[in-house]
């Protein structure tokens, strides 16, 4: 799992802020970003588990003040284990 953004990426979108009660079902199930799209799951309160489908036993707990970097086309999901607030930021290469 990476923790640094690749150079040349620009943010083009941000999701609403999610709580433990409003996390979309789609984020809790196996999904992936599109080709060329990176994402950051930015946690502002509590924590989430970022889980790669290939290695679910090797998950990353992302605590408030930190983020998970989500690479393009990598199957993953998030697990909410308590009170949390977080949002997603989406990046792509500068044109």
Secondary structure, DSSP 8 states (H G I E B T S, - for coil): ---S--TTEEEEEE---EETTT--HHHHSSB---TT-EEEEEEEEEEEEEEESTTTTS-EEEETT-EEEE-TT--EEEEEEEEEEEEEEEEEE--
